Amino acid sequence: MKKKILFIMNNLNCGGAEKALISLLETIDYSMYDVDVYLLRHTGLFLSKLPPEVNLLQEPAEYKYFDMSMRKAVFQCLRKGNLKIALLRLLAGSIYVSEKNRIRCEQRVWKYLAKSLPNLETHYDIAIGYLEKNPIYFCIDKVKASKKIGFIHNDYDKLGMDPNLDQVYFNQLNHLVTVSEECGHILRERFPTLSQNIEVMHNIVSPAAIHKLSMETVNLKEKDITIVSVGRLNYQKGFELAVESCKGLIQAGYPIKWYIIGEGEERASLERLIEKHDLKDNFILLGIKENPYPYIREADIYVQPSKFEGKSIAIDEAKILQKPIVVTNFSTAKDQIRNKINGLIVAMTPAAVCEGIREIIDNEALRKQLIVNLGQEMLGTEAEIYKLYQLFV
């Protein structure tokens, strides 16, 4: 008899965890498992990528009131006579005002959001909160399941969350899974009483699929040196550092075109910085691309200027496409890059990123050796799915 599995996620917007979930769902054995997916919002580029075997559950109507302004939410609730939700939204609003840490704000608001959302009626064999905060909290508070699993997709200590709030929820999980050895080490240090329940499962990437998708035609190739970076336009990804690095390269006489694939809340501030440095012809925000792989394939260099990462799927994809890579020295960088073997790890400053890129441009022997070494790596991680199967037992 098939086991019944539930995956819980906020949405399927274009991010690393969302991409990882789609890859997992494309790999799972549907002859063994019936799979439901529960999203708080039915939004995101990857929504259309859900495999046909997956049953997408109805989104909770009440969640939208916590995803709009308080004034609008309360007005709509009162107009519909929903006094309970109106009160809960007001209480949540007091936290939005008083809690300056946006991450901890989301954690603290959950107690009011949870009272607004219905429990799921189905009993599952395994329920998986596939992201920190709301998906894990929902898994614990709103789902009946024989076994519960939570996923952390980042360096926990860099996320800025309140571990005391999380400890209460993590204690109720059968397994807490993260995406790299360093992330696992960080979790065990932060939650020593849970060490035996912390597991590492690398994100699933398929070289064959990436190579096939990369053959789509795009027109990036010019006489300029082409750099590509992929990621949300937010604080974590460090793209303001990339803009400053681009400025340094242009001032040094390098003909650079640097393309950023992704979207996010920092677009406006990045556009102002690009304008300030007169880089609008050199540093281009492409927005979200459904298929980023042709852009990576066309690039001369791939750069990841992040402040922190769990295990970057974009870096793995650039490795598969054998691009010379420059990454900043975030805490988990060494899980993916061996300095001057399959890429460069540089300090988290514009000058260091600039110098790393210059070294790849100017040192042809190093550039070719990085590409050769990447070609010899075994980069497919489809077998990671068996680690998840083991947790289902």
C-alpha positions as CSV (number, residue, x, y, z in Angstrom):
1,M,0.0,0.0,0.0
2,K,1.3,3.5,-0.9
3,K,2.4,5.8,1.9
4,K,0.6,9.2,1.9
5,I,3.1,12.2,1.9
6,L,2.4,15.9,2.5
7,F,4.8,18.7,1.5
8,I,4.1,22.2,3.0
9,M,5.5,25.4,1.5
10,N,4.7,29.1,1.5
11,N,4.5,29.4,-2.3
12,L,6.4,28.4,-5.4
13,N,8.2,31.7,-6.1
14,C,11.5,31.5,-7.9
15,G,14.0,30.6,-5.1
16,G,16.4,27.9,-4.2
17,A,14.2,26.0,-1.8
18,E,11.3,26.2,-4.2
19,K,13.5,24.9,-7.0
20,A,14.8,22.1,-4.7
21,L,11.2,21.1,-4.0
22,I,10.3,20.8,-7.7
23,S,13.5,18.7,-8.3
24,L,12.5,16.4,-5.4
25,L,9.0,16.0,-6.7
26,E,10.3,15.2,-10.2
27,T,12.5,12.5,-8.7
28,I,10.2,10.8,-6.1
29,D,8.8,7.3,-6.9
30,Y,5.0,7.7,-7.3
31,S,4.6,4.0,-7.5
32,M,5.5,4.0,-3.8
33,Y,4.0,7.3,-2.6
34,D,0.9,9.4,-3.0
35,V,2.0,13.0,-2.7
36,D,0.0,16.1,-1.7
37,V,1.4,19.6,-1.7
38,Y,0.0,22.4,0.5
39,L,0.9,26.0,-0.3
40,L,-0.2,29.0,1.7
41,R,-0.4,30.9,-1.5
42,H,-0.9,29.4,-5.0
43,T,1.7,31.8,-6.5
44,G,5.1,31.5,-8.2
45,L,6.9,30.7,-11.4
46,F,7.3,27.0,-10.3
47,L,3.6,26.4,-9.8
48,S,3.4,25.3,-13.4
49,K,6.3,22.9,-12.8
50,L,4.5,20.6,-10.3
51,P,4.5,17.1,-11.7
52,P,1.1,15.8,-12.8
53,E,1.2,13.1,-10.2
54,V,1.1,15.7,-7.4
55,N,-2.2,16.6,-5.7
56,L,-2.2,20.4,-5.0
57,L,-4.5,21.1,-2.1
58,Q,-6.7,24.1,-1.9
59,E,-5.0,27.2,-0.5
60,P,-6.3,28.6,2.8
61,A,-8.6,31.6,2.1
62,E,-7.7,33.2,5.4
63,Y,-4.0,33.5,4.7
64,K,-4.5,36.4,2.3
65,Y,-5.5,38.7,5.2
66,F,-2.0,38.3,6.6
67,D,-0.4,39.0,3.3
68,M,-2.0,42.4,2.8
69,S,-2.0,45.7,4.7
70,M,-3.7,45.6,8.1
71,R,-6.2,48.4,7.2
72,K,-7.3,46.6,4.0
73,A,-7.4,43.2,5.8
74,V,-9.5,44.4,8.8
75,F,-11.9,46.3,6.5
76,Q,-12.5,43.2,4.3
77,C,-12.9,40.9,7.4
78,L,-15.4,43.3,9.0
79,R,-17.3,43.7,5.8
80,K,-17.7,39.9,5.7
81,G,-18.6,39.7,9.4
82,N,-15.5,37.8,10.2
83,L,-14.7,39.4,13.6
84,K,-12.3,36.6,14.7
85,I,-10.0,37.0,11.8
86,A,-10.2,40.8,12.1
87,L,-9.1,40.7,15.7
88,L,-6.3,38.2,15.0
89,R,-5.0,40.4,12.1
90,L,-5.0,43.4,14.5
91,L,-3.0,41.4,17.0
92,A,-0.6,40.4,14.3
93,G,-0.3,44.0,13.2
94,S,0.8,45.0,16.6
95,I,3.8,42.6,16.2
96,Y,4.5,43.9,12.7
97,V,4.8,47.4,14.2
98,S,6.8,46.5,17.4
99,E,9.1,43.8,16.1
100,K,11.9,45.4,14.0
101,N,13.5,42.1,13.0
102,R,11.4,41.0,10.0
103,I,12.4,37.3,10.4
104,R,11.5,37.1,14.1
105,C,8.3,39.1,13.3
106,E,7.2,36.2,11.1
107,Q,8.0,33.7,13.9
108,R,5.9,35.7,16.4
109,V,3.0,36.3,14.1
110,W,2.5,32.6,13.6
111,K,0.5,32.2,16.9
112,Y,-2.2,34.5,15.4
113,L,-1.9,33.2,11.9
114,A,-2.3,29.6,13.2
115,K,-5.6,30.4,14.9
116,S,-6.9,31.7,11.5
117,L,-6.0,28.7,9.5
118,P,-8.0,25.4,9.4
119,N,-6.5,22.1,10.4
120,L,-6.0,19.6,7.6
121,E,-8.4,16.7,8.0
122,T,-6.4,14.0,6.2
123,H,-4.1,11.8,8.2
124,Y,-0.7,11.5,6.6
125,D,2.0,8.9,7.0
126,I,4.6,11.6,6.6
127,A,4.2,15.4,6.7
128,I,7.1,17.6,5.7
129,G,7.5,21.3,6.4
130,Y,9.9,22.1,3.5
131,L,11.1,25.5,4.8
132,E,11.9,27.2,8.0
133,K,9.2,29.2,9.9
134,N,5.6,28.9,8.7
135,P,5.9,25.6,6.8
136,I,7.4,23.8,9.8
137,Y,5.0,25.5,12.2
138,F,2.1,24.5,10.1
139,C,3.3,20.9,9.9
140,I,3.4,20.7,13.7
141,D,0.2,22.7,14.6
142,K,-2.2,21.9,11.8
143,V,-1.4,18.5,10.4
144,K,-2.1,14.9,11.6
145,A,0.8,12.6,10.6
146,S,2.6,9.6,11.9
147,K,5.9,11.2,11.2
148,K,6.9,14.8,10.9
149,I,10.0,16.2,9.1
150,G,11.3,19.8,8.9
151,F,13.8,21.3,6.4
152,I,16.2,24.2,6.9
153,H,17.7,25.4,3.6
154,N,20.2,27.9,5.0
155,D,22.9,28.6,7.6
156,Y,20.5,28.8,10.6
157,D,22.7,31.3,12.5
158,K,22.6,33.7,9.6
159,L,18.8,33.7,9.3
160,G,18.3,35.9,12.4
161,M,15.6,33.7,13.9
162,D,14.8,33.2,17.6
163,P,16.0,29.7,18.4
164,N,14.0,29.6,21.6
165,L,10.8,29.8,19.5
166,D,12.0,27.2,17.1
167,Q,13.2,24.8,19.8
168,V,9.5,24.2,20.8
169,Y,8.7,23.2,17.3
170,F,11.8,21.3,16.4
171,N,11.3,19.2,19.6
172,Q,8.2,17.8,17.9
173,L,9.8,16.8,14.7
174,N,11.0,13.2,14.0
175,H,13.8,14.6,11.8
176,L,15.2,18.1,11.1
177,V,16.9,18.0,7.7
178,T,19.3,20.5,6.2
179,V,21.2,20.8,2.9
180,S,24.9,20.7,3.6
181,E,27.4,19.3,6.2
182,E,28.2,22.8,7.5
183,C,24.6,23.7,7.9
184,G,24.2,20.4,9.8
185,H,27.1,21.3,12.1
186,I,25.6,24.7,12.8
187,L,22.2,23.2,13.7
188,R,23.8,20.6,16.0
189,E,25.7,23.4,17.8
190,R,22.6,25.6,18.1
191,F,20.3,22.7,19.1
192,P,22.5,20.1,20.9
193,T,19.5,18.2,22.4
194,L,18.3,17.5,18.8
195,S,21.7,16.2,17.4
196,Q,20.5,12.7,16.9
197,N,17.5,13.9,14.8
198,I,19.5,16.3,12.5
199,E,20.1,14.9,9.0
200,V,21.8,16.2,5.9
201,M,20.2,15.7,2.4
202,H,21.8,17.6,-0.5
203,N,19.5,19.3,-2.9
204,I,18.7,17.2,-6.0
205,V,20.2,18.4,-9.2
206,S,20.2,16.5,-12.6
207,P,23.1,17.3,-14.9
208,A,21.3,15.7,-17.9
209,A,18.2,17.9,-17.4
210,I,20.3,21.1,-16.9
211,H,22.4,20.4,-20.0
212,K,19.3,19.8,-22.1
213,L,17.6,23.0,-20.9
214,S,20.7,25.1,-21.4
215,M,20.6,24.6,-25.1
216,E,17.8,27.1,-25.6
217,T,18.9,30.1,-27.5
218,V,19.6,33.4,-25.8
219,N,21.6,36.4,-27.1
220,L,24.1,37.4,-24.5
221,K,27.3,36.9,-26.4
222,E,29.0,40.1,-27.3
223,K,32.6,41.3,-27.5
224,D,32.3,42.1,-23.8
225,I,33.2,39.8,-20.9
226,T,29.9,38.3,-19.7
227,I,29.2,37.6,-16.0
228,V,26.0,36.0,-14.7
229,S,24.7,35.7,-11.2
230,V,21.4,34.1,-10.1
231,G,19.4,34.8,-6.9
232,R,16.7,36.7,-5.2
233,L,17.3,40.5,-5.1
234,N,17.5,40.5,-1.3
235,Y,20.1,41.2,1.4
236,Q,21.3,37.6,1.6
237,K,22.5,37.5,-2.0
238,G,24.9,40.5,-1.7
239,F,24.2,42.1,-5.1
240,E,25.1,45.6,-3.9
241,L,28.6,44.1,-3.5
242,A,28.4,42.9,-7.1
243,V,27.5,46.4,-8.3
244,E,30.5,47.9,-6.5
245,S,32.7,45.1,-8.0
246,C,31.4,45.9,-11.5
247,K,32.3,49.5,-11.0
248,G,35.9,48.5,-10.1
249,L,36.2,46.3,-13.2
250,I,34.9,49.0,-15.5
251,Q,37.3,51.6,-13.9
252,A,40.1,49.1,-14.5
253,G,39.3,49.0,-18.2
254,Y,37.5,45.6,-18.4
255,P,34.6,45.5,-20.9
256,I,32.0,43.9,-18.5
257,K,28.4,43.0,-19.0
258,W,27.1,41.6,-15.7
259,Y,23.6,40.0,-15.8
260,I,21.5,39.2,-12.7
261,I,18.7,36.7,-12.9
262,G,16.2,37.1,-10.2
263,E,13.7,39.4,-8.6
264,G,13.1,40.8,-5.1
265,E,12.5,43.6,-2.7
266,E,15.9,45.2,-3.3
267,R,15.4,46.0,-7.0
268,A,14.7,49.7,-6.4
269,S,17.8,50.2,-4.2
270,L,20.0,48.2,-6.7
271,E,18.7,50.3,-9.6
272,R,19.6,53.5,-7.6
273,L,23.1,52.1,-7.0
274,I,23.5,51.2,-10.7
275,E,22.4,54.7,-11.7
276,K,24.7,56.3,-9.1
277,H,27.7,54.5,-10.7
278,D,26.5,55.0,-14.3
279,L,26.5,51.2,-14.9
280,K,23.1,50.9,-16.6
281,D,24.8,49.5,-19.7
282,N,27.1,47.2,-17.8
283,F,25.0,45.8,-14.8
284,I,21.7,44.5,-16.0
285,L,18.8,43.2,-13.9
286,L,17.1,40.6,-16.1
287,G,14.3,39.7,-13.6
288,I,13.1,36.2,-13.3
289,K,13.8,33.8,-16.1
290,E,11.8,30.5,-16.3
291,N,14.9,28.8,-17.7
292,P,18.1,30.4,-16.4
293,Y,20.5,27.7,-17.8
294,P,21.1,29.2,-21.3
295,Y,22.2,32.4,-19.6
296,I,24.7,30.5,-17.4
297,R,25.9,28.5,-20.4
298,E,26.6,31.7,-22.3
299,A,28.5,33.4,-19.5
300,D,32.3,33.6,-19.3
301,I,32.2,33.7,-15.5
302,Y,29.6,32.9,-12.8
303,V,29.7,34.9,-9.6
304,Q,27.9,34.3,-6.3
305,P,28.4,37.3,-4.0
306,S,26.2,36.0,-1.2
307,K,26.5,37.0,2.5
308,F,25.3,33.5,3.5
309,E,23.9,30.4,1.9
310,G,22.8,26.9,2.8
311,K,23.9,25.0,-0.2
312,S,23.5,27.1,-3.3
313,I,21.7,25.3,-6.1
314,A,22.8,28.0,-8.6
315,I,26.5,27.3,-7.8
316,D,25.9,23.6,-8.5
317,E,24.2,24.4,-11.8
318,A,27.1,26.7,-12.8
319,K,29.5,23.8,-11.9
320,I,27.5,21.4,-14.1
321,L,27.8,23.9,-17.0
322,Q,31.5,24.1,-16.3
323,K,31.7,27.9,-15.7
324,P,34.7,29.5,-13.9
325,I,33.1,30.5,-10.6
326,V,33.9,33.2,-8.1
327,V,32.1,33.0,-4.7
328,T,32.4,35.0,-1.5
329,N,33.7,33.3,1.6
330,F,30.2,32.7,3.3
331,S,30.2,30.1,5.9
332,T,29.2,27.1,3.7
333,A,31.2,28.1,0.6
334,K,33.8,25.3,1.1
335,D,31.0,22.7,0.9
336,Q,30.8,23.4,-2.8
337,I,34.0,25.2,-3.9
338,R,37.6,24.2,-3.4
339,N,39.6,27.3,-3.8
340,K,41.6,27.4,-7.1
341,I,40.5,23.8,-7.8
342,N,37.0,24.2,-9.1
343,G,36.5,27.9,-8.5
344,L,37.7,30.9,-6.4
345,I,36.7,31.8,-2.9
346,V,37.3,35.5,-2.2
347,A,36.7,37.8,0.7
348,M,33.2,39.4,1.1
349,T,34.3,42.9,-0.2
350,P,34.0,44.6,-3.6
351,A,37.7,44.8,-4.0
352,A,38.2,41.1,-3.4
353,V,35.4,40.0,-5.7
354,C,36.8,42.4,-8.4
355,E,40.3,40.9,-7.9
356,G,38.9,37.3,-8.2
357,I,37.2,38.1,-11.4
358,R,40.3,39.8,-12.8
359,E,42.3,36.8,-11.9
360,I,40.0,34.5,-13.9
361,I,40.0,36.9,-16.9
362,D,43.8,37.5,-16.9
363,N,45.0,34.0,-16.0
364,E,44.1,31.8,-19.0
365,A,45.9,28.7,-17.5
366,L,43.9,28.9,-14.3
367,R,40.6,29.5,-16.2
368,K,41.2,26.4,-18.3
369,Q,42.2,24.3,-15.4
370,L,39.0,25.2,-13.4
371,I,36.9,24.1,-16.4
372,V,38.9,20.9,-16.8
373,N,38.5,20.1,-13.1
374,L,34.7,20.8,-13.2
375,G,34.4,18.4,-16.1
376,Q,35.8,15.6,-14.0
377,E,33.4,16.1,-11.1
378,M,30.4,13.8,-10.5
379,L,27.8,16.4,-9.9
380,G,24.5,14.6,-10.1
381,T,22.6,14.2,-6.8
382,E,19.5,12.3,-7.9
383,A,20.5,9.5,-5.4
384,E,19.9,11.9,-2.5
385,I,16.2,10.9,-2.7
386,Y,17.1,7.6,-1.1
387,K,18.1,9.5,2.1
388,L,14.6,10.9,2.2
389,Y,13.1,7.4,1.7
390,Q,15.1,6.2,4.7
391,L,13.5,8.9,6.9
392,F,10.1,7.7,5.8
393,V,10.7,4.2,7.3
